[in-house]
């Protein structure tokens, strides 16, 4: 059976970016394990449960899965997993990833190993920032020369204040687009399109929530798995 590891933020993941791939892969028969940096239960960004922001249907669906899915409620520590045990790695986004996932040495090593093994990695939205901090075994940047999409500066500017602070007062330590560009990635968030998903070798990137469904379908295609009718 095809297996996938989801690495989810304990600082605040964006609901749809995790739940959409989680349910899509599950329905296609993929065996899923959930991990977090410390092994604690992942925290969801409350904004991604706001019906006025994401729509009532999405908000209800995301909240139900977040509260009831046993895999999300009982994750394992990232340091305890081995890339060799999985066919795919999924890293959902959300602002929380800026503070934990993207800076975690074990998550970065896991991503490197998955890509070097020739397995598939799907990274979405703010989690794409990890590509700016991950090196391959030969010393090159994982982002270098790759076609990459993710959460763009243009949209970040609409969220933070003039000092780079969010509504809760936390200041972003870096912006995703800046870090990926600095690491040599060929950045294109395709802002003229409703969705944006890039495939470059074994690495798949998605721009944000609206691209979650397409990103999940793309991963299944890359794994050569047919979606159930």
N, C-alpha and C positions, 0 to 999 in steps of 0.2 A: 504494500500500500504506500502511496505517495505521502510524504510527511512534510509538515511546515512548522517552523518556529516563529511565533509572534513575539517581538520584544516591545513591550508597552511601557509608557512613561508612568512613573509614580508621582510626577509633578503636575500632570494634567494633559491627558491625550484628548484629541478631538474625536468625538463619538463616531461619526460616520466614517472617518478614515480608518478606524479599526473594525467597527462592526460590519461594514459592507464587505470587506475582504474576508472577514472571519466567517460570516454566514455563507457567502458565495463559495468559498473553498470547502466548507463543511458539507454543503449540499452536493458538491461534486465528489464527495468521498475522500477528501484529503484529511489525514489524521493530524490534528493540531495540538501543539503544546504552547502554552503562554509562559513567558518569562518576563521578569522585571529586574532592574538593576540590583535591588537588595532582596528580592523575593517577596516583598510586600504587595498588598493588593493595589492594582493601578488606580490612580485617581483620574476622574473624567473632568474635562473642562466644562463647567456648568453652562457656559454660553452655548455649547453644542447640544444642550438639552432645552434650549429656549425656543418654544414653538414660533415666536415672532421672527426668530433669526433663521431657523432651519426648516420650519414647517411642522405642523402638528403630527403628521404621520411619521416623519423621520424622528422627531423628538420622542414619541411614544415607543417606537421600535428600538431605538438606541438605548433608552433608559431600561426597557425590559431586559434586553440582552446583557447590559452592564450589570444589572442587579441579580440575574438568575444564572448566567453561564458559569458552570463549575470551573472551567478552565481559567476564566478571568478572575474568579474569586479565590483560586488556589494556585497562583503562579509559582514557578521555581526561580531561584536566583540565576542570573545570566552566567555567573562564574561557574555554575555547576553543569552547564550544557556543552556539548561537543558538536561542532559544525558537521562532522562526518555522519551524524545521526539523522540529518535532515536533507530533504531535497530542495527546500526553499526557505528563505528568511524573509519575513515581512516586518517592516518597522513603520507603524502608523505615526502620523504627525500630531501636531498640537504644540502650542507655545511651550508646554512643559518639557518637551524634548530638548529645548535649548539649555535647560539647567541640568538634566541628568543623562538622557540617552546619548546625545551627541558628544558628550565629554567623557563618557565611561570607557575606560581602557578595555574592559572585557567585551563590550558591545562592538567597539572598533575592531578588535582582534577577530571576533566572530564574523563580522562583515567581510573582512579581508579573507578569512579562511573559506567562507562560502563562495566568494567570487573566484578565488584561486583554485578551488576544487572543481569549478565548472558548473556549480549549482546556481540556482536563481535567487536573486535578491530584489525585493520590491521595497522602495523607500518613498515615503509620501510627505509632501508639504514641508513643515519645519524640520522634520527628521532628516531631510535632504542635507541639512547643515553638517551632518556627520561626515559627508563626503569631503568636506574641507579639512577634516582632522584625521583622516585615515590614510595610512601609508601601506603599500604593498610590501611583500618580503624583499623585493629588490631595491627598496628605498624610494620608489616612485609614488606619487600621490594617486589614490584610486580615482580621483576626479579628472586627472590630467588627460586632456584630449577627448573626453567622453561628451556625448550629447546629453544634456541634463536639463530637467525642468524642476520646479519647486516653488516654494512661496516667495514671490517677488518683492523687491523693495517698494515698488509702486503701491502694493496693497498694504505692506507693513506701515507705510507712512500714514495710512488712514486709521491705524489702530493706536499707535503710540503718540505721545505728546512731543513737543519740541526737544525734550531732553532724552527721548528714547524710552520713556516710562509708560507702562501699561496702566489700565484703570486701577489695578490693585496696588500700584506703587512700585512694582518690580521693574527694574531697568533691564532691557535686553542687553546681554553682554556682547552680542554680535548679531549681524543680520545674515540670513541664509545665503541670499544671492551674492553678497560681498565675499563671503568665505569660499563659496564654490568657484567664483571667478578667480579669486586670488590663488586657488589651488590648481588652476589651469583648466577648469571645466568649460566646455562650450555651452554657455547658459542661454536658454530660450524658453521662457515661460508661456510663449504663444498667447499673449494677452488678447489677441484678436479672435481667439477661439473659445468656445464654451468650456471645453475640456482640454487637458494637455497631459499626455503620457508619452514618455520617451523610452525606447529600448536601445541599449548600446551593449552588445555582447550579452553577458549574463546579468547585467544591471538594468533594472526598470525603475523609472522615477515618475511620480505623479505630482501635479501642481498643488492640489488641495481637495477639499471635500467634494466638489462637483466632479472631480476626476476619479473618485474612489471606485465607482462601479466599473468604469472603463479599465482602470488599473488592475482590478481583480480579474476581469475577463482576460486581459492581456497576460497576466501571470498564468492563468489556466492554459492559454494557448501556448505559451512558452514551455509549460510542463507537458504539453501534448495531452491534455485532459479535456474531454468533452463535457460541457455543462449539461446537467440533466434537463430533459424536456419539460 
